[in-house]
């Protein structure tokens, strides 16, 4: 009965095994922002990453205020990580279309420029679903590797290079927008070499800045025929809890749980996303 | 480069370590049904369970037709499991309010009666989020253990026993309905003894049939002050893919991916849920 979490769960073993120094490190950059779903979604992603060796996780949070619950949770996971506060610049606060996740991703890349010269970069949003085999697929990327992304919220419901007999045939993507690389943020990885990328660009700009062409793509996931990542979207929690504030719950566990559910989150004044 | 998934990923190690024969087994019963989100959601849950020792997973699928992709995936995970086809009885097909997951859970319990006499039972839907510490909390349940469930879609946004100074004070739950146990399906575990439960009952009926009272509850998760499980709901995929059927994609990877995304799933004729 006196067993501790550490004794029974596999975390400590994972951390030990995570140190496969012969494997290239995968730097996973996860933009996130405060909301009631934040901790559950990052919990799911963390428990995915716990099954993958040699991961370094950059969690970049769109807030000025460090989220202590999240910081404590990241420490608990045992996954090598850095937590960064990366608020969206105030100049966008009046914009109708806001650059979601851009400040977060740029901050992650800036950190990488300063702290790492090898390995692979992957942008992993917190609400997607990742099969652990995806990380195996991307680990030895030389220029750019790509694979299909399922359940994308465009009309195709799928984003992937079209491949026939091992050759690039074009893109399967709902929206063109004059882009060279019609690829979803979850659909590629690149090596973390020193590279002339332009911060602030999205998928296409980022990949173009690497001076690669679609013919340089390394098709992963069995020539883009396997699905190892999906845009699963989580419904926003729409409840308007009132009873939780009632005085009769003073001196009960409800007071503590309220903080866990709604820490720093004011639905009337959501963060810059 | 020739490394296999098995060599690099932690799965084989997990399976080995999963055999902690001194620990009580946790039987996780997961009702599920065919839809585009089925494989991603079960992938996330599987990767959670891979971090927990001595789990036995009963995946009970509301369909007549075995889902071979799912069966193959379950084998890949290395988690000890049984896959059951448990379609909703046809008599409910005309009902407006259908008994969601009831046939699945009963089939899981029937399997347990036949194959196991010890351990703990937990009902884990495929779209919830589980912190691995939850399984540690429930493993030594003697009569019934309970903990808070967050993001529940009732107006409280939370479901938990109210606890003060270690004592049961009542329930925090949006709906009463004359129940003795106002508890969410994800909020309790019971031992798998031979017990006089009535199949077909939901949470309250099930717990009442165990002849326990609220005062028998073992409060877990630090006296119900920690949140280790959330009702995260996944948005239904609303895309209406048409381009994916175009003839120009014959002999490309798009044909293969179509099957992965829409296997046996006809949005015009969804299954009985």
Boltz contact constraints between the chains, C-beta under 6 A:
constraints:
  - contact:
      token1: [A, 5]
      token2: [B, 133]
      max_distance: 6.0
  - contact:
      token1: [A, 5]
      token2: [B, 136]
      max_distance: 6.0
  - contact:
      token1: [A, 8]
      token2: [B, 136]
      max_distance: 6.0
  - contact:
      token1: [A, 9]
      token2: [B, 132]
      max_distance: 6.0
  - contact:
      token1: [A, 10]
      token2: [B, 51]
      max_distance: 6.0
  - contact:
      token1: [A, 40]
      token2: [B, 129]
      max_distance: 6.0
  - contact:
      token1: [A, 40]
      token2: [B, 230]
      max_distance: 6.0
  - contact:
      token1: [A, 40]
      token2: [B, 232]
      max_distance: 6.0
  - contact:
      token1: [A, 43]
      token2: [B, 129]
      max_distance: 6.0
  - contact:
      token1: [A, 43]
      token2: [B, 131]
      max_distance: 6.0
  - contact:
      token1: [A, 44]
      token2: [B, 44]
      max_distance: 6.0
  - contact:
      token1: [A, 44]
      token2: [B, 129]
      max_distance: 6.0
  - contact:
      token1: [A, 47]
      token2: [B, 48]
      max_distance: 6.0
  - contact:
      token1: [A, 47]
      token2: [B, 51]
      max_distance: 6.0
  - contact:
      token1: [A, 48]
      token2: [B, 47]
      max_distance: 6.0
  - contact:
      token1: [A, 50]
      token2: [B, 51]
      max_distance: 6.0
  - contact:
      token1: [A, 51]
      token2: [B, 10]
      max_distance: 6.0
  - contact:
      token1: [A, 51]
      token2: [B, 47]
      max_distance: 6.0
  - contact:
      token1: [A, 51]
      token2: [B, 50]
      max_distance: 6.0
  - contact:
      token1: [A, 129]
      token2: [B, 40]
      max_distance: 6.0
  - contact:
      token1: [A, 129]
      token2: [B, 43]
      max_distance: 6.0
  - contact:
      token1: [A, 129]
      token2: [B, 44]
      max_distance: 6.0
  - contact:
      token1: [A, 131]
      token2: [B, 43]
      max_distance: 6.0
  - contact:
      token1: [A, 132]
      token2: [B, 9]
      max_distance: 6.0
  - contact:
      token1: [A, 133]
      token2: [B, 5]
      max_distance: 6.0
  - contact:
      token1: [A, 136]
      token2: [B, 5]
      max_distance: 6.0
  - contact:
      token1: [A, 136]
      token2: [B, 8]
      max_distance: 6.0
  - contact:
      token1: [A, 148]
      token2: [B, 257]
      max_distance: 6.0
  - contact:
      token1: [A, 150]
      token2: [B, 261]
      max_distance: 6.0
  - contact:
      token1: [A, 151]
      token2: [B, 237]
      max_distance: 6.0
  - contact:
      token1: [A, 155]
      token2: [B, 239]
      max_distance: 6.0
  - contact:
      token1: [A, 156]
      token2: [B, 241]
      max_distance: 6.0
  - contact:
      token1: [A, 156]
      token2: [B, 243]
      max_distance: 6.0
  - contact:
      token1: [A, 157]
      token2: [B, 239]
      max_distance: 6.0
  - contact:
      token1: [A, 157]
      token2: [B, 241]
      max_distance: 6.0
  - contact:
      token1: [A, 162]
      token2: [B, 252]
      max_distance: 6.0
  - contact:
      token1: [A, 163]
      token2: [B, 253]
      max_distance: 6.0
  - contact:
      token1: [A, 164]
      token2: [B, 251]
      max_distance: 6.0
  - contact:
      token1: [A, 164]
      token2: [B, 252]
      max_distance: 6.0
  - contact:
      token1: [A, 172]
      token2: [B, 254]
      max_distance: 6.0
  - contact:
      token1: [A, 224]
      token2: [B, 253]
      max_distance: 6.0
  - contact:
      token1: [A, 225]
      token2: [B, 253]
      max_distance: 6.0
  - contact:
      token1: [A, 225]
      token2: [B, 256]
      max_distance: 6.0
  - contact:
      token1: [A, 227]
      token2: [B, 260]
      max_distance: 6.0
  - contact:
      token1: [A, 230]
      token2: [B, 40]
      max_distance: 6.0
  - contact:
      token1: [A, 232]
      token2: [B, 40]
      max_distance: 6.0
  - contact:
      token1: [A, 232]
      token2: [B, 234]
      max_distance: 6.0
  - contact:
      token1: [A, 233]
      token2: [B, 235]
      max_distance: 6.0
  - contact:
      token1: [A, 234]
      token2: [B, 232]
      max_distance: 6.0
  - contact:
      token1: [A, 235]
      token2: [B, 233]
      max_distance: 6.0
  - contact:
      token1: [A, 235]
      token2: [B, 235]
      max_distance: 6.0
  - contact:
      token1: [A, 237]
      token2: [B, 151]
      max_distance: 6.0
  - contact:
      token1: [A, 239]
      token2: [B, 155]
      max_distance: 6.0
  - contact:
      token1: [A, 239]
      token2: [B, 157]
      max_distance: 6.0
  - contact:
      token1: [A, 241]
      token2: [B, 156]
      max_distance: 6.0
  - contact:
      token1: [A, 241]
      token2: [B, 157]
      max_distance: 6.0
  - contact:
      token1: [A, 243]
      token2: [B, 156]
      max_distance: 6.0
  - contact:
      token1: [A, 251]
      token2: [B, 164]
      max_distance: 6.0
  - contact:
      token1: [A, 252]
      token2: [B, 162]
      max_distance: 6.0
  - contact:
      token1: [A, 252]
      token2: [B, 164]
      max_distance: 6.0
  - contact:
      token1: [A, 253]
      token2: [B, 163]
      max_distance: 6.0
  - contact:
      token1: [A, 253]
      token2: [B, 224]
      max_distance: 6.0
  - contact:
      token1: [A, 253]
      token2: [B, 225]
      max_distance: 6.0
  - contact:
      token1: [A, 254]
      token2: [B, 172]
      max_distance: 6.0
  - contact:
      token1: [A, 256]
      token2: [B, 225]
      max_distance: 6.0
  - contact:
      token1: [A, 257]
      token2: [B, 148]
      max_distance: 6.0
  - contact:
      token1: [A, 260]
      token2: [B, 227]
      max_distance: 6.0
  - contact:
      token1: [A, 261]
      token2: [B, 150]
      max_distance: 6.0
